[in-house]
Amino acid sequence: MIKSLDSLLSSKTFLKVVSVIVAFLVWYYVAAERTTEVVRTVTLPIEYLNVPADMSISSDTRNVDVQIAAPRDVLSGKSLESIACQVDLKGLETGRHVRPVRAILPSGVRLI
């Protein structure tokens, strides 16, 4: 019994099969880790677009906290630099206005 187990464990074919199985398990773990979705909160400056020359912005709000979700590999690197928050003031007259903040997100990133 022990001799047959020793011969099985020292067999080149057995070692090759075990190596392939271990390689597959490592590959699967790494592939699953890369696609895991990550949630982050980022503070971004608000960009005001199309501000009429005769108007000024009196809002104290200059930044906005944005919660985003994306696969881990998408959020790494320079993808965070391409996220922007914009408020378009085109066509506004003098007075108080509430305008929506529009989030510009790269592909694969979603707003929560």
Phi and psi in radians as a Rosetta constraint file:
Dihedral C 1 N 2 CA 2 C 2 CIRCULARHARMONIC -1.181 0.35
Dihedral N 2 CA 2 C 2 N 3 CIRCULARHARMONIC -0.637 0.35
Dihedral C 2 N 3 CA 3 C 3 CIRCULARHARMONIC -1.132 0.35
Dihedral N 3 CA 3 C 3 N 4 CIRCULARHARMONIC -0.708 0.35
Dihedral C 3 N 4 CA 4 C 4 CIRCULARHARMONIC -1.201 0.35
Dihedral N 4 CA 4 C 4 N 5 CIRCULARHARMONIC -0.600 0.35
Dihedral C 4 N 5 CA 5 C 5 CIRCULARHARMONIC -1.192 0.35
Dihedral N 5 CA 5 C 5 N 6 CIRCULARHARMONIC -0.727 0.35
Dihedral C 5 N 6 CA 6 C 6 CIRCULARHARMONIC -1.094 0.35
Dihedral N 6 CA 6 C 6 N 7 CIRCULARHARMONIC -0.743 0.35
Dihedral C 6 N 7 CA 7 C 7 CIRCULARHARMONIC -1.195 0.35
Dihedral N 7 CA 7 C 7 N 8 CIRCULARHARMONIC -0.593 0.35
Dihedral C 7 N 8 CA 8 C 8 CIRCULARHARMONIC -1.171 0.35
Dihedral N 8 CA 8 C 8 N 9 CIRCULARHARMONIC -0.803 0.35
Dihedral C 8 N 9 CA 9 C 9 CIRCULARHARMONIC -1.178 0.35
Dihedral N 9 CA 9 C 9 N 10 CIRCULARHARMONIC -0.497 0.35
Dihedral C 9 N 10 CA 10 C 10 CIRCULARHARMONIC -1.635 0.35
Dihedral N 10 CA 10 C 10 N 11 CIRCULARHARMONIC -0.014 0.35
Dihedral C 10 N 11 CA 11 C 11 CIRCULARHARMONIC -1.215 0.35
Dihedral N 11 CA 11 C 11 N 12 CIRCULARHARMONIC 2.351 0.35
Dihedral C 11 N 12 CA 12 C 12 CIRCULARHARMONIC -1.130 0.35
Dihedral N 12 CA 12 C 12 N 13 CIRCULARHARMONIC -0.633 0.35
Dihedral C 12 N 13 CA 13 C 13 CIRCULARHARMONIC -1.127 0.35
Dihedral N 13 CA 13 C 13 N 14 CIRCULARHARMONIC -0.769 0.35
Dihedral C 13 N 14 CA 14 C 14 CIRCULARHARMONIC -1.069 0.35
Dihedral N 14 CA 14 C 14 N 15 CIRCULARHARMONIC -0.792 0.35
Dihedral C 14 N 15 CA 15 C 15 CIRCULARHARMONIC -1.103 0.35
Dihedral N 15 CA 15 C 15 N 16 CIRCULARHARMONIC -0.642 0.35
Dihedral C 15 N 16 CA 16 C 16 CIRCULARHARMONIC -1.143 0.35
Dihedral N 16 CA 16 C 16 N 17 CIRCULARHARMONIC -0.748 0.35
Dihedral C 16 N 17 CA 17 C 17 CIRCULARHARMONIC -1.119 0.35
Dihedral N 17 CA 17 C 17 N 18 CIRCULARHARMONIC -0.779 0.35
Dihedral C 17 N 18 CA 18 C 18 CIRCULARHARMONIC -1.102 0.35
Dihedral N 18 CA 18 C 18 N 19 CIRCULARHARMONIC -0.703 0.35
Dihedral C 18 N 19 CA 19 C 19 CIRCULARHARMONIC -1.087 0.35
Dihedral N 19 CA 19 C 19 N 20 CIRCULARHARMONIC -0.740 0.35
Dihedral C 19 N 20 CA 20 C 20 CIRCULARHARMONIC -1.132 0.35
Dihedral N 20 CA 20 C 20 N 21 CIRCULARHARMONIC -0.727 0.35
Dihedral C 20 N 21 CA 21 C 21 CIRCULARHARMONIC -1.122 0.35
Dihedral N 21 CA 21 C 21 N 22 CIRCULARHARMONIC -0.776 0.35
Dihedral C 21 N 22 CA 22 C 22 CIRCULARHARMONIC -1.110 0.35
Dihedral N 22 CA 22 C 22 N 23 CIRCULARHARMONIC -0.745 0.35
Dihedral C 22 N 23 CA 23 C 23 CIRCULARHARMONIC -1.069 0.35
Dihedral N 23 CA 23 C 23 N 24 CIRCULARHARMONIC -0.731 0.35
Dihedral C 23 N 24 CA 24 C 24 CIRCULARHARMONIC -1.105 0.35
Dihedral N 24 CA 24 C 24 N 25 CIRCULARHARMONIC -0.762 0.35
Dihedral C 24 N 25 CA 25 C 25 CIRCULARHARMONIC -1.117 0.35
Dihedral N 25 CA 25 C 25 N 26 CIRCULARHARMONIC -0.703 0.35
Dihedral C 25 N 26 CA 26 C 26 CIRCULARHARMONIC -1.137 0.35
Dihedral N 26 CA 26 C 26 N 27 CIRCULARHARMONIC -0.783 0.35
Dihedral C 26 N 27 CA 27 C 27 CIRCULARHARMONIC -1.031 0.35
Dihedral N 27 CA 27 C 27 N 28 CIRCULARHARMONIC -0.800 0.35
Dihedral C 27 N 28 CA 28 C 28 CIRCULARHARMONIC -1.073 0.35
Dihedral N 28 CA 28 C 28 N 29 CIRCULARHARMONIC -0.747 0.35
Dihedral C 28 N 29 CA 29 C 29 CIRCULARHARMONIC -1.080 0.35
Dihedral N 29 CA 29 C 29 N 30 CIRCULARHARMONIC -0.808 0.35
Dihedral C 29 N 30 CA 30 C 30 CIRCULARHARMONIC -1.143 0.35
Dihedral N 30 CA 30 C 30 N 31 CIRCULARHARMONIC -0.739 0.35
Dihedral C 30 N 31 CA 31 C 31 CIRCULARHARMONIC -1.127 0.35
Dihedral N 31 CA 31 C 31 N 32 CIRCULARHARMONIC -0.701 0.35
Dihedral C 31 N 32 CA 32 C 32 CIRCULARHARMONIC -1.197 0.35
Dihedral N 32 CA 32 C 32 N 33 CIRCULARHARMONIC -0.624 0.35
Dihedral C 32 N 33 CA 33 C 33 CIRCULARHARMONIC -1.158 0.35
Dihedral N 33 CA 33 C 33 N 34 CIRCULARHARMONIC -0.646 0.35
Dihedral C 33 N 34 CA 34 C 34 CIRCULARHARMONIC -1.211 0.35
Dihedral N 34 CA 34 C 34 N 35 CIRCULARHARMONIC -0.527 0.35
Dihedral C 34 N 35 CA 35 C 35 CIRCULARHARMONIC -1.636 0.35
Dihedral N 35 CA 35 C 35 N 36 CIRCULARHARMONIC 0.029 0.35
Dihedral C 35 N 36 CA 36 C 36 CIRCULARHARMONIC -1.138 0.35
Dihedral N 36 CA 36 C 36 N 37 CIRCULARHARMONIC 2.271 0.35
Dihedral C 36 N 37 CA 37 C 37 CIRCULARHARMONIC -1.387 0.35
Dihedral N 37 CA 37 C 37 N 38 CIRCULARHARMONIC 2.381 0.35
Dihedral C 37 N 38 CA 38 C 38 CIRCULARHARMONIC -2.013 0.35
Dihedral N 38 CA 38 C 38 N 39 CIRCULARHARMONIC 2.451 0.35
Dihedral C 38 N 39 CA 39 C 39 CIRCULARHARMONIC -1.929 0.35
Dihedral N 39 CA 39 C 39 N 40 CIRCULARHARMONIC 2.288 0.35
Dihedral C 39 N 40 CA 40 C 40 CIRCULARHARMONIC -2.365 0.35
Dihedral N 40 CA 40 C 40 N 41 CIRCULARHARMONIC 2.630 0.35
Dihedral C 40 N 41 CA 41 C 41 CIRCULARHARMONIC -1.907 0.35
Dihedral N 41 CA 41 C 41 N 42 CIRCULARHARMONIC 2.189 0.35
Dihedral C 41 N 42 CA 42 C 42 CIRCULARHARMONIC -2.137 0.35
Dihedral N 42 CA 42 C 42 N 43 CIRCULARHARMONIC 2.429 0.35
Dihedral C 42 N 43 CA 43 C 43 CIRCULARHARMONIC -1.685 0.35
Dihedral N 43 CA 43 C 43 N 44 CIRCULARHARMONIC 2.142 0.35
Dihedral C 43 N 44 CA 44 C 44 CIRCULARHARMONIC -2.172 0.35
Dihedral N 44 CA 44 C 44 N 45 CIRCULARHARMONIC 2.566 0.35
Dihedral C 44 N 45 CA 45 C 45 CIRCULARHARMONIC -1.293 0.35
Dihedral N 45 CA 45 C 45 N 46 CIRCULARHARMONIC 2.563 0.35
Dihedral C 45 N 46 CA 46 C 46 CIRCULARHARMONIC -1.525 0.35
Dihedral N 46 CA 46 C 46 N 47 CIRCULARHARMONIC 2.238 0.35
Dihedral C 46 N 47 CA 47 C 47 CIRCULARHARMONIC -1.702 0.35
Dihedral N 47 CA 47 C 47 N 48 CIRCULARHARMONIC 2.141 0.35
Dihedral C 47 N 48 CA 48 C 48 CIRCULARHARMONIC -1.655 0.35
Dihedral N 48 CA 48 C 48 N 49 CIRCULARHARMONIC 2.134 0.35
Dihedral C 48 N 49 CA 49 C 49 CIRCULARHARMONIC -1.841 0.35
Dihedral N 49 CA 49 C 49 N 50 CIRCULARHARMONIC 2.603 0.35
Dihedral C 49 N 50 CA 50 C 50 CIRCULARHARMONIC 0.967 0.35
Dihedral N 50 CA 50 C 50 N 51 CIRCULARHARMONIC 0.792 0.35
Dihedral C 50 N 51 CA 51 C 51 CIRCULARHARMONIC -1.303 0.35
Dihedral N 51 CA 51 C 51 N 52 CIRCULARHARMONIC 2.094 0.35
Dihedral C 51 N 52 CA 52 C 52 CIRCULARHARMONIC -1.036 0.35
Dihedral N 52 CA 52 C 52 N 53 CIRCULARHARMONIC 2.525 0.35
Dihedral C 52 N 53 CA 53 C 53 CIRCULARHARMONIC -1.066 0.35
Dihedral N 53 CA 53 C 53 N 54 CIRCULARHARMONIC -0.544 0.35
Dihedral C 53 N 54 CA 54 C 54 CIRCULARHARMONIC -1.608 0.35
Dihedral N 54 CA 54 C 54 N 55 CIRCULARHARMONIC 0.197 0.35
Dihedral C 54 N 55 CA 55 C 55 CIRCULARHARMONIC -2.132 0.35
Dihedral N 55 CA 55 C 55 N 56 CIRCULARHARMONIC 2.751 0.35
Dihedral C 55 N 56 CA 56 C 56 CIRCULARHARMONIC -2.282 0.35
Dihedral N 56 CA 56 C 56 N 57 CIRCULARHARMONIC 2.782 0.35
Dihedral C 56 N 57 CA 57 C 57 CIRCULARHARMONIC -1.712 0.35
Dihedral N 57 CA 57 C 57 N 58 CIRCULARHARMONIC 2.174 0.35
Dihedral C 57 N 58 CA 58 C 58 CIRCULARHARMONIC -1.830 0.35
Dihedral N 58 CA 58 C 58 N 59 CIRCULARHARMONIC 0.166 0.35
Dihedral C 58 N 59 CA 59 C 59 CIRCULARHARMONIC -1.283 0.35
Dihedral N 59 CA 59 C 59 N 60 CIRCULARHARMONIC 2.441 0.35
Dihedral C 59 N 60 CA 60 C 60 CIRCULARHARMONIC -1.417 0.35
Dihedral N 60 CA 60 C 60 N 61 CIRCULARHARMONIC -0.242 0.35
Dihedral C 60 N 61 CA 61 C 61 CIRCULARHARMONIC -1.396 0.35
Dihedral N 61 CA 61 C 61 N 62 CIRCULARHARMONIC 1.971 0.35
Dihedral C 61 N 62 CA 62 C 62 CIRCULARHARMONIC -1.991 0.35
Dihedral N 62 CA 62 C 62 N 63 CIRCULARHARMONIC -0.298 0.35
Dihedral C 62 N 63 CA 63 C 63 CIRCULARHARMONIC -2.263 0.35
Dihedral N 63 CA 63 C 63 N 64 CIRCULARHARMONIC 2.780 0.35
Dihedral C 63 N 64 CA 64 C 64 CIRCULARHARMONIC -2.415 0.35
Dihedral N 64 CA 64 C 64 N 65 CIRCULARHARMONIC 2.462 0.35
Dihedral C 64 N 65 CA 65 C 65 CIRCULARHARMONIC -1.574 0.35
Dihedral N 65 CA 65 C 65 N 66 CIRCULARHARMONIC 2.196 0.35
Dihedral C 65 N 66 CA 66 C 66 CIRCULARHARMONIC -2.104 0.35
Dihedral N 66 CA 66 C 66 N 67 CIRCULARHARMONIC 2.283 0.35
Dihedral C 66 N 67 CA 67 C 67 CIRCULARHARMONIC -1.781 0.35
Dihedral N 67 CA 67 C 67 N 68 CIRCULARHARMONIC 2.150 0.35
Dihedral C 67 N 68 CA 68 C 68 CIRCULARHARMONIC -2.175 0.35
Dihedral N 68 CA 68 C 68 N 69 CIRCULARHARMONIC 2.754 0.35
Dihedral C 68 N 69 CA 69 C 69 CIRCULARHARMONIC -2.347 0.35
Dihedral N 69 CA 69 C 69 N 70 CIRCULARHARMONIC 2.454 0.35
Dihedral C 69 N 70 CA 70 C 70 CIRCULARHARMONIC -2.902 0.35
Dihedral N 70 CA 70 C 70 N 71 CIRCULARHARMONIC 2.816 0.35
Dihedral C 70 N 71 CA 71 C 71 CIRCULARHARMONIC -1.037 0.35
Dihedral N 71 CA 71 C 71 N 72 CIRCULARHARMONIC 2.589 0.35
Dihedral C 71 N 72 CA 72 C 72 CIRCULARHARMONIC -0.937 0.35
Dihedral N 72 CA 72 C 72 N 73 CIRCULARHARMONIC -0.734 0.35
Dihedral C 72 N 73 CA 73 C 73 CIRCULARHARMONIC -1.231 0.35
Dihedral N 73 CA 73 C 73 N 74 CIRCULARHARMONIC -0.413 0.35
Dihedral C 73 N 74 CA 74 C 74 CIRCULARHARMONIC -1.312 0.35
Dihedral N 74 CA 74 C 74 N 75 CIRCULARHARMONIC -0.676 0.35
Dihedral C 74 N 75 CA 75 C 75 CIRCULARHARMONIC -1.366 0.35
Dihedral N 75 CA 75 C 75 N 76 CIRCULARHARMONIC -0.218 0.35
Dihedral C 75 N 76 CA 76 C 76 CIRCULARHARMONIC -1.446 0.35
Dihedral N 76 CA 76 C 76 N 77 CIRCULARHARMONIC 2.751 0.35
Dihedral C 76 N 77 CA 77 C 77 CIRCULARHARMONIC 1.451 0.35
Dihedral N 77 CA 77 C 77 N 78 CIRCULARHARMONIC -2.526 0.35
Dihedral C 77 N 78 CA 78 C 78 CIRCULARHARMONIC -1.602 0.35
Dihedral N 78 CA 78 C 78 N 79 CIRCULARHARMONIC 0.099 0.35
Dihedral C 78 N 79 CA 79 C 79 CIRCULARHARMONIC -1.132 0.35
Dihedral N 79 CA 79 C 79 N 80 CIRCULARHARMONIC -0.508 0.35
Dihedral C 79 N 80 CA 80 C 80 CIRCULARHARMONIC -1.191 0.35
Dihedral N 80 CA 80 C 80 N 81 CIRCULARHARMONIC -0.492 0.35
Dihedral C 80 N 81 CA 81 C 81 CIRCULARHARMONIC -1.213 0.35
Dihedral N 81 CA 81 C 81 N 82 CIRCULARHARMONIC -0.387 0.35
Dihedral C 81 N 82 CA 82 C 82 CIRCULARHARMONIC -1.574 0.35
Dihedral N 82 CA 82 C 82 N 83 CIRCULARHARMONIC 0.030 0.35
Dihedral C 82 N 83 CA 83 C 83 CIRCULARHARMONIC -1.463 0.35
Dihedral N 83 CA 83 C 83 N 84 CIRCULARHARMONIC 2.316 0.35
Dihedral C 83 N 84 CA 84 C 84 CIRCULARHARMONIC -2.447 0.35
Dihedral N 84 CA 84 C 84 N 85 CIRCULARHARMONIC 2.688 0.35
Dihedral C 84 N 85 CA 85 C 85 CIRCULARHARMONIC -2.129 0.35
Dihedral N 85 CA 85 C 85 N 86 CIRCULARHARMONIC 2.198 0.35
Dihedral C 85 N 86 CA 86 C 86 CIRCULARHARMONIC -2.254 0.35
Dihedral N 86 CA 86 C 86 N 87 CIRCULARHARMONIC 2.577 0.35
Dihedral C 86 N 87 CA 87 C 87 CIRCULARHARMONIC -2.174 0.35
Dihedral N 87 CA 87 C 87 N 88 CIRCULARHARMONIC 2.117 0.35
Dihedral C 87 N 88 CA 88 C 88 CIRCULARHARMONIC -1.627 0.35
Dihedral N 88 CA 88 C 88 N 89 CIRCULARHARMONIC 2.135 0.35
Dihedral C 88 N 89 CA 89 C 89 CIRCULARHARMONIC -1.827 0.35
Dihedral N 89 CA 89 C 89 N 90 CIRCULARHARMONIC 0.258 0.35
Dihedral C 89 N 90 CA 90 C 90 CIRCULARHARMONIC -1.058 0.35
Dihedral N 90 CA 90 C 90 N 91 CIRCULARHARMONIC 2.318 0.35
Dihedral C 90 N 91 CA 91 C 91 CIRCULARHARMONIC 1.386 0.35
Dihedral N 91 CA 91 C 91 N 92 CIRCULARHARMONIC 0.155 0.35
Dihedral C 91 N 92 CA 92 C 92 CIRCULARHARMONIC -1.442 0.35
Dihedral N 92 CA 92 C 92 N 93 CIRCULARHARMONIC 2.511 0.35
Dihedral C 92 N 93 CA 93 C 93 CIRCULARHARMONIC -1.707 0.35
Dihedral N 93 CA 93 C 93 N 94 CIRCULARHARMONIC 2.997 0.35
Dihedral C 93 N 94 CA 94 C 94 CIRCULARHARMONIC -1.063 0.35
Dihedral N 94 CA 94 C 94 N 95 CIRCULARHARMONIC 2.451 0.35
Dihedral C 94 N 95 CA 95 C 95 CIRCULARHARMONIC 2.432 0.35
Dihedral N 95 CA 95 C 95 N 96 CIRCULARHARMONIC -3.005 0.35
Dihedral C 95 N 96 CA 96 C 96 CIRCULARHARMONIC -1.587 0.35
Dihedral N 96 CA 96 C 96 N 97 CIRCULARHARMONIC 2.354 0.35
Dihedral C 96 N 97 CA 97 C 97 CIRCULARHARMONIC -2.446 0.35
Dihedral N 97 CA 97 C 97 N 98 CIRCULARHARMONIC 2.571 0.35
Dihedral C 97 N 98 CA 98 C 98 CIRCULARHARMONIC -2.025 0.35
Dihedral N 98 CA 98 C 98 N 99 CIRCULARHARMONIC 2.110 0.35
Dihedral C 98 N 99 CA 99 C 99 CIRCULARHARMONIC -2.092 0.35
Dihedral N 99 CA 99 C 99 N 100 CIRCULARHARMONIC 2.539 0.35
Dihedral C 99 N 100 CA 100 C 100 CIRCULARHARMONIC -1.283 0.35
Dihedral N 100 CA 100 C 100 N 101 CIRCULARHARMONIC 2.607 0.35
Dihedral C 100 N 101 CA 101 C 101 CIRCULARHARMONIC -1.643 0.35
Dihedral N 101 CA 101 C 101 N 102 CIRCULARHARMONIC 2.206 0.35
Dihedral C 101 N 102 CA 102 C 102 CIRCULARHARMONIC -1.794 0.35
Dihedral N 102 CA 102 C 102 N 103 CIRCULARHARMONIC 2.230 0.35
Dihedral C 102 N 103 CA 103 C 103 CIRCULARHARMONIC -1.632 0.35
Dihedral N 103 CA 103 C 103 N 104 CIRCULARHARMONIC 2.238 0.35
Dihedral C 103 N 104 CA 104 C 104 CIRCULARHARMONIC -1.758 0.35
Dihedral N 104 CA 104 C 104 N 105 CIRCULARHARMONIC 1.996 0.35
Dihedral C 104 N 105 CA 105 C 105 CIRCULARHARMONIC -2.081 0.35
Dihedral N 105 CA 105 C 105 N 106 CIRCULARHARMONIC 2.516 0.35
Dihedral C 105 N 106 CA 106 C 106 CIRCULARHARMONIC -1.261 0.35
Dihedral N 106 CA 106 C 106 N 107 CIRCULARHARMONIC 2.899 0.35
Dihedral C 106 N 107 CA 107 C 107 CIRCULARHARMONIC -1.036 0.35
Dihedral N 107 CA 107 C 107 N 108 CIRCULARHARMONIC 2.369 0.35
Dihedral C 107 N 108 CA 108 C 108 CIRCULARHARMONIC 1.595 0.35
Dihedral N 108 CA 108 C 108 N 109 CIRCULARHARMONIC -0.141 0.35
Dihedral C 108 N 109 CA 109 C 109 CIRCULARHARMONIC -1.846 0.35
Dihedral N 109 CA 109 C 109 N 110 CIRCULARHARMONIC 2.352 0.35
Dihedral C 109 N 110 CA 110 C 110 CIRCULARHARMONIC -2.187 0.35
Dihedral N 110 CA 110 C 110 N 111 CIRCULARHARMONIC 2.645 0.35
Dihedral C 110 N 111 CA 111 C 111 CIRCULARHARMONIC -1.510 0.35
Dihedral N 111 CA 111 C 111 N 112 CIRCULARHARMONIC 2.394 0.35
